[in-house]
């Protein structure tokens, strides 16, 4: 019994999954459970261990679910004569059968460590990592440019932005502090996730440009409203460490005023990605707005244009491989790899790929300017190799 308890606890902690512990602290005969008996209850309502038979288990599981939802421990008393006013701090509940006896059981939620996800590695990001570690957060540093150099206080380093989605839970607090390097792309993942908090370290002018781009990518107003900018409480911070302090203060404030946790959301499998069959771009499935179910399979798209093209003739796109190779960014002339492209637009039936959000935004406003064609003219051809 004890081996099962500790083995299961270790397994769940290693996987970052929530659970509740239940320990018998007092027993009056006749009861099958004894003081020290213990069990683990998972969010699925499965009990591992022993705290008594059918007279106690259903109620303990129910109370464990409540403890997981509000994050608060509780001491319950099970008896055939419950008296609500018996003792302060004690939840008095009836036995579900009438064999007699009394059990007092302490139930405590064990939630995964709160995650602090920091996008970037400049001074504000480094200060956030130091503070997060000191405050016992699980610090996840996302740094595609420098592969975590300078983020020595992080518990985990991510170098590919596409991996962000799989690391976000309802207990994740995200700060985008890449200072324009990949703000937009990181926020696409973050704002479509279940993160508890998403903030951007930027001026209001820069944030307005980022929001304009994200709106053009199809994010809803509700999703955009989740973004906190500038990040942090207004404490007149100037230096990087002061800004980091203001952000951590705001996170503490949000945590202490949060709604009860939806524990089932912590059990969701990590989000996966799909290939847009029209343009070949990688699309995060979590939060995807453009998708079609065809012959029992779901296909995901980067934009409404690709979705509409697919709907008009699905066999056309399924009978041939998705586009690959290279394309020329019509705004700046850079070569863009289609398979890893992050930004794409459709114009007059032609797909165009871009190296950065600024190029895409400029093209979307006046595509004819960059294609060098009169209104209604034919677009240039992509260069594929």
C-alpha positions as CSV (number, residue, x, y, z in Angstrom):
1,X,0.0,0.0,0.0
2,X,2.7,2.5,1.0
3,X,4.8,1.5,-2.0
4,X,1.9,2.2,-4.3
5,X,1.3,5.6,-2.7
6,X,4.9,6.9,-3.0
7,X,5.4,5.3,-6.4
8,X,2.3,6.9,-7.8
9,X,3.1,10.3,-6.3
10,X,6.6,10.2,-7.8
11,X,5.2,9.3,-11.2
12,X,2.6,12.1,-11.2
13,X,5.0,14.7,-10.0
14,X,7.5,13.7,-12.7
15,X,4.8,14.1,-15.3
16,X,3.7,17.4,-14.0
17,X,0.1,16.2,-13.3
18,X,-2.1,17.3,-10.4
19,X,-3.4,15.0,-7.8
20,X,-4.6,15.1,-4.2
21,X,-3.3,13.2,-1.2
22,X,-5.7,11.8,1.5
23,X,-4.3,10.7,4.9
24,X,-6.3,9.1,7.8
25,X,-5.4,11.1,10.9
26,X,-7.9,9.7,13.3
27,X,-10.2,6.6,13.4
28,X,-12.8,5.4,15.9
29,X,-13.9,1.8,15.6
30,X,-15.4,0.1,13.8
31,X,-13.5,1.2,10.7
32,X,-11.3,-0.7,8.3
33,X,-8.9,2.2,7.9
34,X,-6.3,3.1,10.5
35,X,-4.4,6.3,11.3
36,X,-1.6,6.7,8.7
37,X,-3.4,5.0,5.9
38,X,-3.1,7.1,2.8
39,X,-4.2,7.4,-0.8
40,X,-3.8,9.4,-4.0
41,X,-6.7,10.7,-6.0
42,X,-6.3,11.8,-9.6
43,X,-8.4,14.4,-11.4
44,X,-10.1,11.5,-13.2
45,X,-11.5,10.3,-9.8
46,X,-9.2,7.3,-9.6
47,X,-7.9,6.4,-6.1
48,X,-4.5,4.7,-5.5
49,X,-3.9,3.5,-1.9
50,X,-6.3,2.9,1.0
51,X,-8.3,5.1,3.3
52,X,-11.2,2.7,3.9
53,X,-13.7,0.8,1.9
54,X,-16.9,1.8,0.1
55,X,-18.2,3.8,3.1
56,X,-15.4,6.4,2.7
57,X,-14.0,6.3,-0.8
58,X,-16.8,8.1,-2.7
59,X,-16.9,11.0,-0.3
60,X,-13.1,11.3,-0.2
61,X,-12.9,11.3,-4.0
62,X,-15.6,14.0,-4.1
63,X,-13.8,16.2,-1.6
64,X,-10.4,15.6,-3.3
65,X,-12.0,17.0,-6.5
66,X,-13.1,20.2,-4.7
67,X,-9.6,20.6,-3.1
68,X,-8.0,20.3,-6.6
69,X,-10.4,22.9,-8.0
70,X,-9.8,25.6,-5.3
71,X,-6.2,24.6,-4.4
72,X,-7.1,24.5,-0.7
73,X,-6.5,21.6,1.7
74,X,-9.3,20.4,4.0
75,X,-9.9,18.2,7.0
76,X,-13.0,16.0,6.8
77,X,-14.8,13.9,9.3
78,X,-17.0,10.9,8.2
79,X,-19.5,9.6,10.6
80,X,-23.1,8.4,10.9
81,X,-24.0,11.5,12.9
82,X,-22.5,14.5,11.2
83,X,-22.8,17.8,13.0
84,X,-21.8,20.8,10.9
85,X,-21.0,23.0,13.9
86,X,-18.9,20.3,15.7
87,X,-15.5,21.9,15.3
88,X,-14.1,24.9,13.5
89,X,-12.0,24.0,10.4
90,X,-13.6,20.6,10.2
91,X,-15.9,19.6,7.3
92,X,-18.4,17.1,8.9
93,X,-19.9,14.7,6.4
94,X,-22.1,11.6,6.5
95,X,-20.8,8.1,5.9
96,X,-22.3,6.6,2.8
97,X,-23.1,3.4,4.7
98,X,-24.1,2.6,8.2
99,X,-21.4,0.3,9.6
100,X,-20.6,2.8,12.3
101,X,-17.2,4.3,13.3
102,X,-15.7,7.6,12.5
103,X,-12.8,8.7,10.2
104,X,-11.0,12.0,10.1
105,X,-9.0,12.5,6.8
106,X,-6.7,15.3,5.8
107,X,-7.0,16.0,2.0
108,X,-4.3,18.2,0.3
109,X,-4.1,19.2,-3.4
110,X,-0.8,18.7,-5.1
111,X,-0.6,20.9,-8.1
112,X,2.2,21.0,-10.6
113,X,4.7,23.9,-10.1
114,X,3.5,27.2,-11.5
115,X,5.4,27.9,-14.8
116,X,7.0,31.2,-15.7
117,X,7.6,31.2,-19.4
118,X,10.0,33.9,-20.6
119,X,10.4,34.7,-24.3
120,X,13.7,36.3,-25.0
121,X,17.1,36.5,-23.3
122,X,17.9,40.2,-22.9
123,X,18.3,41.9,-19.4
124,X,14.6,42.0,-18.5
125,X,14.3,38.3,-19.4
126,X,17.4,37.4,-17.4
127,X,16.2,39.3,-14.3
128,X,12.8,37.6,-14.6
129,X,14.5,34.2,-14.6
130,X,16.4,35.1,-11.5
131,X,13.3,36.2,-9.7
132,X,11.2,33.3,-10.9
133,X,13.8,30.8,-9.6
134,X,14.0,32.6,-6.2
135,X,10.1,32.4,-6.0
136,X,10.0,28.7,-6.8
137,X,8.5,29.0,-10.2
138,X,9.4,26.4,-12.9
139,X,11.2,28.8,-15.3
140,X,11.0,28.0,-19.0
141,X,13.2,30.2,-21.2
142,X,12.3,30.4,-24.8
143,X,15.4,31.7,-26.8
144,X,15.7,30.7,-30.4
145,X,18.4,33.3,-31.1
146,X,21.0,32.4,-28.4
147,X,19.9,29.0,-27.2
148,X,19.6,30.0,-23.6
149,X,23.0,31.8,-23.2
150,X,22.6,34.2,-20.3
151,X,19.5,32.4,-19.0
152,X,21.4,30.3,-16.5
153,X,18.5,30.5,-13.9
154,X,16.1,28.7,-16.2
155,X,15.0,25.2,-15.3
156,X,14.3,24.5,-19.0
157,X,15.4,26.0,-22.3
158,X,13.4,25.9,-25.5
159,X,15.0,27.0,-28.8
160,X,12.1,26.4,-31.2
161,X,9.0,28.6,-30.9
162,X,6.9,25.8,-32.2
163,X,7.4,23.9,-28.9
164,X,5.8,26.7,-26.9
165,X,2.3,25.2,-27.1
166,X,3.2,21.9,-25.6
167,X,4.7,23.7,-22.5
168,X,1.7,25.9,-21.7
169,X,-0.9,24.9,-19.0
170,X,-3.5,27.0,-17.1
171,X,-0.7,27.4,-14.5
172,X,1.6,29.1,-17.0
173,X,2.5,32.8,-16.8
174,X,4.0,34.1,-20.1
175,X,6.1,37.2,-20.6
176,X,7.2,38.1,-24.1
177,X,10.4,40.1,-23.8
178,X,12.2,39.5,-27.1
179,X,12.1,43.2,-27.9
180,X,10.8,42.8,-31.4
181,X,12.7,39.7,-32.5
182,X,9.7,37.4,-32.6
183,X,7.0,39.0,-30.5
184,X,4.2,38.4,-32.9
185,X,4.9,34.7,-33.5
186,X,5.3,34.0,-29.8
187,X,2.1,35.8,-29.0
188,X,0.2,33.8,-31.6
189,X,0.9,30.7,-29.7
190,X,0.5,32.3,-26.2
191,X,-2.8,34.1,-26.8
192,X,-4.4,31.0,-28.3
193,X,-3.4,28.9,-25.3
194,X,-4.9,28.4,-21.8
195,X,-2.1,30.4,-20.1
196,X,-3.1,32.2,-17.0
197,X,-1.3,35.4,-18.0
198,X,0.2,36.8,-21.2
199,X,2.2,40.0,-21.2
200,X,4.4,42.0,-23.6
201,X,7.4,44.1,-22.6
202,X,7.0,46.9,-25.1
203,X,5.9,50.5,-25.5
204,X,2.3,51.2,-26.3
205,X,3.2,52.2,-29.8
206,X,5.1,49.0,-30.4
207,X,2.2,47.0,-28.8
208,X,-0.3,48.7,-31.1
209,X,1.7,47.5,-34.2
210,X,1.9,44.0,-32.7
211,X,-1.9,43.9,-32.1
212,X,-2.6,45.1,-35.6
213,X,-0.6,42.2,-37.0
214,X,-2.2,39.6,-34.7
215,X,-5.6,40.9,-35.7
216,X,-4.7,40.4,-39.3
217,X,-3.7,36.8,-38.4
218,X,-7.3,36.1,-37.3
219,X,-7.0,36.3,-33.5
220,X,-10.3,37.3,-32.0
221,X,-10.8,40.4,-30.0
222,X,-11.3,38.2,-26.9
223,X,-7.9,36.6,-27.5
224,X,-6.3,40.0,-28.0
225,X,-7.9,41.4,-24.9
226,X,-5.9,38.8,-22.9
227,X,-2.7,40.6,-23.7
228,X,-1.3,42.8,-20.9
229,X,0.8,45.6,-22.1
230,X,3.0,47.2,-21.0
231,X,3.8,44.2,-18.8
232,X,3.9,44.7,-15.0
233,X,2.4,47.1,-12.4
234,X,3.2,50.8,-12.6
235,X,5.9,51.2,-10.0
236,X,7.8,53.8,-12.0
237,X,10.3,51.1,-13.0
238,X,13.2,52.1,-15.3
239,X,16.0,49.5,-15.1
240,X,15.6,45.9,-16.4
241,X,15.6,44.4,-12.9
242,X,12.9,46.9,-11.7
243,X,10.7,46.1,-14.7
244,X,11.1,42.4,-13.9
245,X,10.1,43.1,-10.3
246,X,7.0,45.0,-11.5
247,X,6.0,42.0,-13.7
248,X,6.5,39.5,-10.9
249,X,4.4,41.6,-8.6
250,X,1.6,41.7,-11.2
251,X,1.8,37.9,-11.6
252,X,1.5,37.4,-7.8
253,X,-1.5,39.7,-7.8
254,X,-3.1,37.7,-10.6
255,X,-2.5,34.4,-8.9
256,X,-4.0,35.5,-5.6
257,X,-7.1,36.7,-7.3
258,X,-7.6,33.9,-9.9
259,X,-10.8,32.0,-10.4
260,X,-10.9,28.3,-9.2
261,X,-8.7,26.2,-11.4
262,X,-10.2,24.0,-14.1
263,X,-8.2,20.9,-13.2
264,X,-9.4,19.0,-16.3
265,X,-7.5,21.5,-18.4
266,X,-4.2,20.4,-16.8
267,X,-4.9,16.9,-18.1
268,X,-5.2,17.9,-21.8
269,X,-2.6,16.3,-24.0
270,X,0.1,18.6,-25.4
271,X,-1.0,20.4,-28.5
272,X,0.2,19.1,-31.8
273,X,0.8,20.7,-35.2
274,X,-0.5,20.0,-38.7
275,X,0.7,20.8,-42.2
276,X,-1.6,23.1,-44.2
277,X,-2.3,21.0,-47.3
278,X,-2.6,24.2,-49.4
279,X,0.4,26.3,-48.6
280,X,2.7,23.8,-46.7
281,X,3.0,25.9,-43.6
282,X,3.1,24.3,-40.1
283,X,-0.1,25.2,-38.2
284,X,-0.6,24.8,-34.4
285,X,-3.7,22.8,-33.8
286,X,-4.4,24.3,-30.4
287,X,-6.6,27.3,-30.9
288,X,-6.7,26.9,-34.7
289,X,-9.5,28.9,-36.2
290,X,-9.4,27.6,-39.8
291,X,-10.1,23.9,-40.2
292,X,-12.2,21.5,-42.2
293,X,-13.4,18.0,-41.6
294,X,-13.3,15.9,-44.8
295,X,-14.0,12.2,-45.1
296,X,-13.5,11.7,-41.4
297,X,-10.2,13.6,-41.1
298,X,-9.6,17.1,-39.9
299,X,-7.4,19.5,-41.9
300,X,-6.0,22.7,-40.4
301,X,-5.1,25.9,-42.3
302,X,-3.0,29.0,-41.6
303,X,-5.6,31.4,-42.9
304,X,-9.1,31.7,-44.3
305,X,-7.8,31.8,-47.9
306,X,-6.2,28.4,-47.7
307,X,-9.3,27.0,-46.1
308,X,-11.5,28.3,-48.8
309,X,-9.2,27.0,-51.5
310,X,-9.3,23.5,-50.0
311,X,-13.1,23.5,-49.6
312,X,-13.5,24.3,-53.3
313,X,-11.5,21.2,-54.4
314,X,-10.2,18.9,-51.6
315,X,-8.9,16.1,-53.8
316,X,-6.7,18.6,-55.7
317,X,-4.7,19.4,-52.6
318,X,-4.7,15.9,-51.1
319,X,-3.6,14.3,-54.4
320,X,-0.3,16.3,-54.4
321,X,2.3,17.1,-51.8
322,X,2.0,20.4,-50.0
323,X,4.2,23.2,-51.5
324,X,7.9,23.1,-50.5
325,X,11.1,24.7,-51.6
326,X,11.9,28.4,-51.5
327,X,9.9,31.6,-52.3
328,X,11.0,35.2,-52.7
329,X,9.6,37.7,-50.2
330,X,8.0,40.2,-52.5
331,X,8.6,43.1,-50.0
332,X,12.3,42.7,-49.2
333,X,13.5,40.2,-51.7
334,X,14.8,37.7,-49.2
335,X,14.6,34.0,-49.9
336,X,12.1,32.2,-47.6
337,X,12.0,28.5,-46.9
338,X,8.4,27.4,-47.4
339,X,8.5,24.5,-44.9
340,X,9.7,26.7,-42.1
341,X,8.0,29.9,-43.1
342,X,6.1,31.7,-40.4
343,X,4.3,34.4,-42.4
344,X,2.1,33.9,-45.5
345,X,-0.6,35.7,-47.5
346,X,-2.8,34.8,-50.3
347,X,-3.6,37.3,-53.1
348,X,-5.6,36.6,-56.3
349,X,-5.1,32.9,-55.8
350,X,-1.4,33.0,-55.4
351,X,0.5,32.4,-52.2
352,X,3.3,34.7,-51.0
353,X,5.7,34.0,-48.1
354,X,7.5,36.5,-45.9
355,X,10.6,36.6,-43.7
356,X,9.0,38.8,-41.0
357,X,5.7,40.1,-39.8
358,X,6.5,43.6,-41.0
359,X,6.9,42.5,-44.6
360,X,3.6,40.6,-44.4
361,X,1.8,43.6,-42.9
362,X,3.2,45.9,-45.6
363,X,2.1,43.5,-48.3
364,X,-1.4,43.0,-47.0
365,X,-2.0,46.7,-47.0
366,X,-0.9,47.3,-50.6
367,X,0.0,44.1,-52.4
368,X,0.0,45.6,-55.9
369,X,2.7,48.0,-54.9
370,X,5.1,45.1,-54.2
371,X,4.0,43.0,-57.2
372,X,4.5,45.8,-59.6
373,X,1.2,45.2,-61.3
374,X,-1.8,47.4,-62.1
375,X,-5.2,46.8,-60.4
376,X,-6.6,43.5,-61.6
377,X,-3.3,42.4,-63.2
378,X,-1.7,39.0,-62.8
379,X,0.5,38.4,-59.8
380,X,4.1,37.3,-60.2
381,X,5.0,33.6,-60.0
382,X,6.6,32.1,-57.0
383,X,10.2,30.9,-57.3
384,X,10.2,27.3,-56.1
385,X,13.2,25.0,-56.0
